[in-house]
């Protein structure tokens, strides 16, 4: 069926709407093609380089070799149970630390934006310590919380807290001031002002902080498991490297990437739900 030029269609008519919807679908498919095609191209180039001997397959095994190792490992019940245990250990630390850091970050960030004395007291400390590598503080957290899961969850909480706190603070500060002016003029109750005006106006920035916190949380939990852990995906990757089982190491990296990808998809879904008016 021949597409009708937009210039010959009356705006608002059914053919015009149908043509716009078709154009949007084509654009969506085009973006999806790039998103899927480019990674596949990189994998094909990696496979070709390994097959041609252009890279050292002892340290960079081909994607097919990694896939074969992954299938063989997951088919063995004991190995599959071990990987599931590592995955659950990482996820438990990740979820606990992320939830604590996100809740604390939003509460502190919004409160700092609304109350000047609170902001004047905490802002210098937060901005001064934010650039400090969080992993450098991990030994102190081990001293405080011990070698167990608490110290690793605390490290994740710390990293997520900074992301959500700073973005929540900025979101409220840079929201259109007319919202709060109208609320004050009409003497809107404090609870209504918080949940109907202040927080919704800052939601785009808050959600951005939550999405950035997801990546930060995954980086920190895997890094902590590298340093001090007997389980978790970070331990699995590091232990595979120490035994020079490179294919298993890449398998661990793929699992971490899948977890990160699922988390990003979840973050995007949360963004569409909380701020449907934003352009996606």
C-alpha positions in Angstrom: 0.0 0.0 0.0 1.4 3.4 -1.0 2.0 5.8 1.8 0.1 9.1 1.5 2.3 12.2 1.7 1.7 14.2 4.9 1.3 17.4 2.9 -1.8 16.0 1.2 -3.5 14.8 4.4 -5.7 17.0 6.6 -4.1 17.4 10.0 -6.3 15.5 12.6 -7.8 13.2 10.0 -7.7 9.4 10.4 -5.2 9.0 7.5 -2.9 11.6 9.0 -3.0 9.9 12.4 -2.4 6.5 10.8 0.6 7.8 8.8 2.1 9.4 12.0 1.7 6.1 13.9 3.4 4.2 11.0 6.2 6.7 11.0 6.7 6.2 14.8 6.7 2.4 14.4 9.3 2.6 11.7 11.5 4.8 13.8 11.1 2.5 16.8 12.1 -0.5 14.6 15.0 1.5 13.3 16.3 2.2 16.8 15.8 -1.4 17.8 17.8 -2.5 14.8 20.7 -0.3 15.8 20.4 -1.5 19.4 20.5 -5.1 18.5 22.6 -5.0 15.3 25.6 -3.1 16.6 26.3 -5.5 19.6 25.9 -8.5 17.2 28.4 -6.9 14.8 30.9 -6.5 17.6 30.5 -10.1 18.6 30.9 -11.2 15.0 34.1 -9.2 14.8 35.4 -10.7 18.1 34.6 -14.2 16.8 36.4 -13.5 13.5 39.4 -12.1 15.2 39.6 -15.2 17.5 39.2 -17.6 14.6 41.9 -15.8 12.6 44.4 -15.8 15.5 44.5 -12.0 15.7 43.9 -12.1 19.5 45.2 -14.4 22.2 42.3 -16.8 22.8 43.9 -17.9 26.1 42.8 -14.5 27.6 40.1 -13.5 25.1 38.2 -16.7 24.2 35.8 -16.5 21.3 32.1 -15.8 22.0 31.3 -19.3 20.8 33.7 -20.8 23.3 32.2 -18.6 26.1 28.7 -19.7 25.1 29.7 -23.4 25.1 31.3 -23.1 28.5 28.2 -21.4 29.8 25.9 -24.1 28.5 28.1 -26.9 29.9 28.2 -25.2 33.3 24.5 -24.5 33.5 23.7 -28.1 32.5 25.6 -29.5 35.4 23.2 -29.4 38.5 26.0 -28.7 41.0 27.5 -25.9 39.0 24.1 -24.4 38.3 23.2 -24.4 42.0 26.5 -22.8 42.8 25.9 -20.0 40.3 22.4 -19.5 41.6 23.8 -19.1 45.1 26.3 -16.6 43.9 23.6 -14.6 42.1 21.3 -14.6 45.1 24.0 -13.4 47.4 24.8 -10.5 45.1 21.1 -9.6 44.6 20.4 -9.7 48.3 23.2 -7.2 49.0 22.3 -5.1 46.0 18.6 -4.8 46.8 19.0 -4.1 50.5 21.7 -1.4 49.9 19.8 0.2 47.0 16.5 0.5 48.8 18.2 2.0 51.9 20.3 4.4 49.9 17.4 5.5 47.7 15.0 6.2 50.5 17.6 8.0 52.6 18.9 10.0 49.6 15.4 11.2 48.5 14.4 12.2 52.1 17.7 14.0 52.8 17.9 15.6 49.4 14.3 17.0 49.4 14.6 18.2 53.0 17.9 20.0 52.2 16.2 21.7 49.3 13.2 22.9 51.4 14.9 23.9 54.7 17.9 26.2 54.4 19.5 25.4 57.8 19.5 21.7 57.0 21.0 22.4 53.6 23.7 24.8 54.9 24.7 22.2 57.5 24.9 19.1 55.3 25.7 20.4 51.8 29.4 21.1 52.4 29.9 17.7 53.8 28.0 15.9 51.0 29.7 17.8 48.2 33.2 17.4 49.8 32.9 13.7 50.3 31.0 12.8 47.1 34.2 12.6 44.9 35.8 10.2 47.3 36.0 6.7 45.8 33.5 4.7 47.7 35.6 1.6 47.6 38.3 3.5 49.6 35.9 3.7 52.5 35.1 0.0 52.4 37.9 -0.9 55.0 36.3 1.5 57.4 32.9 0.0 56.8 34.3 -3.5 57.5 35.6 -2.2 60.8 32.2 -0.8 61.7 29.9 -3.6 60.3 32.2 -6.6 60.1 33.1 -8.9 57.2 29.6 -10.1 56.5 26.9 -8.8 54.2 26.2 -5.7 56.3 29.5 -3.9 55.2 28.8 -4.7 51.6 25.2 -3.5 51.8 26.4 -0.4 53.6 28.9 0.4 50.7 26.0 0.1 48.2 23.8 2.3 50.4 26.5 4.9 50.5 27.0 5.0 46.8 23.2 5.2 46.0 22.7 7.8 48.7 24.9 10.3 47.0 23.3 9.8 43.6 19.7 10.1 44.8 20.4 12.9 47.4 22.2 15.2 45.0 19.7 14.7 42.2 16.7 15.1 44.6 18.3 18.3 45.9 18.8 19.7 42.4 15.3 18.6 41.3 13.6 20.6 44.0 15.9 23.6 43.8 15.5 24.0 40.0 11.8 23.3 39.8 9.6 26.2 38.7 9.3 28.4 41.8 5.8 29.5 40.8 4.5 26.1 42.1 5.6 26.8 45.7 4.6 30.5 45.4 1.0 29.5 44.5 1.0 27.0 47.3 2.0 29.6 49.8 -0.4 32.1 48.5 -3.3 29.7 48.8 -2.1 28.4 52.1 -1.9 24.8 51.0 -1.4 22.4 53.9 2.2 21.2 54.4 1.4 17.5 53.6 -0.4 18.5 50.4 2.5 20.8 49.4 5.0 18.0 49.9 3.2 15.1 48.1 1.3 17.1 45.5 3.7 19.9 44.6 7.3 19.6 45.8 8.0 15.9 45.1 6.1 15.7 41.8 7.9 18.8 40.5 11.3 17.2 41.3 10.4 13.7 40.0 12.3 13.9 36.7 15.5 14.6 38.6 14.8 12.1 41.4 14.1 9.3 38.9 17.4 10.2 37.1 19.2 9.8 40.5 17.4 6.4 41.0 18.5 5.2 37.6 22.1 6.3 38.1 22.1 4.7 41.5 21.3 1.3 39.9 24.6 1.3 38.0 26.5 2.6 41.0 25.0 -0.1 43.2 26.0 -2.9 40.9 29.5 -1.6 40.5 30.0 -1.3 44.2 28.6 -4.6 45.2 30.7 -6.5 42.6 33.8 -4.5 43.7 33.2 -5.3 47.3 32.9 -9.0 46.5 36.2 -8.8 44.7 37.9 -7.5 47.8 36.2 -9.3 50.7 33.8 -12.2 50.1 33.4 -15.9 49.8 30.3 -15.7 47.5 28.6 -13.5 45.0 29.2 -12.7 41.4 32.2 -10.6 42.1 33.8 -13.5 44.0 32.9 -15.9 41.1 34.6 -13.6 38.5 37.7 -13.0 40.6 38.1 -16.7 41.6 37.8 -17.7 37.9 40.5 -15.2 37.0 42.8 -16.5 39.7 42.4 -20.1 38.5 42.9 -18.8 34.9 39.5 -20.2 33.9 38.9 -17.3 31.6 35.8 -18.7 29.9 34.0 -18.9 33.3 35.3 -15.4 34.1 33.6 -14.1 31.0 30.5 -16.0 31.9 30.4 -14.2 35.2 30.8 -10.9 33.4 27.9 -11.8 31.1 25.7 -12.6 34.1 26.6 -9.2 35.7 25.7 -7.5 32.4 22.4 -9.2 32.2 21.6 -8.2 35.8 22.5 -4.6 34.9 20.4 -4.7 31.7 17.4 -5.9 33.6 17.9 -3.2 36.2 18.1 -0.5 33.5 14.9 -1.8 31.8 13.2 -1.7 35.2 14.5 1.9 35.8 13.1 2.9 32.4 9.8 1.3 33.2 9.7 3.2 36.6 10.5 6.4 34.7 7.6 5.9 32.3 5.2 5.1 35.2 6.2 8.0 37.4 6.7 10.7 34.8 4.6 9.7 31.8 4.8 13.2 30.4 8.5 13.0 29.8 9.8 12.2 26.3 11.1 8.7 26.0 
